Amino acid sequence: MRDTVIRTHDDLLTTWRELMGEEGFAYRSLWLIFLDEHGRPAPVIVPVDGVPPEPDDEELAGIVGFVDRLRRELDVWSVPMLLARPGTSAMTDADRRWAVALTRAFADLQPQWPLHLATEGRVQVFSPDELLAVEAA
């Protein structure tokens, strides 16, 4: 990761695919990359383990507080995020609800990176259409 620079959505997708590998996951987690203003990742990529199947206000508040503290300590410019979980690679409604909740909770982060989902053998982006489908329901 030392030579990695993330400036585009394709750069981010490539980075997530390299980091996540093909093995899959034993439990649900949220992964965070802290980027400086030049797109260079901080030395530590942070997994938040034990993320519940459905988003809730208390969990989101804890994640927002954690990210805010680290942003101040590391003086970061942006924070791309990836939700990882065991199971099928097909996006579930619960995945989409997490994506909407995280997008709303971090709407103030600029630039806004697309949220990604990692499952066994696959990393994919939550498209705007995926998020709109949940918001309309």
Secondary structure, DSSP 8 states (H G I E B T S, - for coil): -TT----SHHHHHHHHHHHH-SS--SS-EEEE--B-TTS-B-S--EEEE---SS--HHHHHHHHHHHHHHHHHHT-SB--EEEE-SS-SS--HHHHHHHHHHHHHTTT-SS----EEEETTEEEE--HHHHHHHHH-
